[in-house]
Amino acid sequence: MHFVFIPGAWHGGWSWHPVGHRVREAGHGATALTMPGLSLGDDPAGLSLDDAVDHIVTAVECRDLREVVLVGHSWGGIPITGAAHRLRDRLAGISYFSAFIPRRGESMARAMGPMEGFLTDTIAASPDRTIGLDFPTFQQGLMPGEPEAVQRLVYDQLMPQPGGYMLDALDLPGVETLGLPITYVLAENDISLAAPGTELAARVGVQPVLVPGGHEALLTSPDEVAKALLAG
């Protein structure tokens, strides 16, 4: 199989490298993608969710990858859901890791409930229509309990998230309609998901597989995350 890893909001493909190395050591292919606008030097202005989906589809098709397992972390669950519908014949499965699984027509911002207005207003006020993440929010929500030096190291890799990625929604049926194997791996101490992990997994008809750690367990517990993904 060939695992194609999609990062969460503000993150790049680098966040999947520890897991990807372990997947390769197990004899599989691994590709970690960074979405448009999230590399140093990118212009994030005007990017839409369609651009992220297109990027995944193009990367898989240009590499002529087969037996692909699409893996999305956090926000990355949205674009892999869109890409799966276009890559159906190339896929061996779909895996979500502590990821959001959208209902039809539900954006990431909408899923955040009371936070939707703040997200919308912040993006609208930004000159390039992005939204950043401050260190205390990252520290307390995404990586609580880790040494501050480690938190700071990860935080310094983050980039502002293109607003369209948060405000746009997919007009597609759920991936469970594609007839593909689906797994949902959940970090057991994750406190930053837009809905309980068990509820998100139930949207695609599966039970979550628990791994230790919080939202950034792909960096802090890569052995366990890789093992869970490979078992799926």
TADAVEN-V305797 format. One line per field, one symbol per residue. phi: phi as a letter, one per 20 degrees, with the letter a starting at -180 (. if undefined). burial: + if it has 24 or more other ideal C-beta (glycine too) atoms within 12 Angstrom, else -. A space follows every 50 residues. Layout:
phi: ???
burial: ???
//
This chain:
phi: .cededeegmedggfeggfgfffffendebcdddfgnddgnfeefmfdgg fffgffffffffelfcledeccdlggfffffffgfedgfdedrccddkde dffgndefffffmffgffffffffeegdldcecefgfffeedbfneggff gfffgfefcgegfffeeecedbfffffemdfcccdcffdfddffbggfff fffdmcefeecfodfeffeecfffffffffff
burial: ++++++++++++++++++++-++----+++++++++++-----+--++++ +++-+++-++----+--++++++++++++++++++++--+++++++++++ +++--+++++++------++-++-----+++++----++-++++-+---- +--++-++++++++++++++-+-++--+-+++++++++++-++++-+--+ +-++-+-+++++++++++++++-+++-+++-+
//
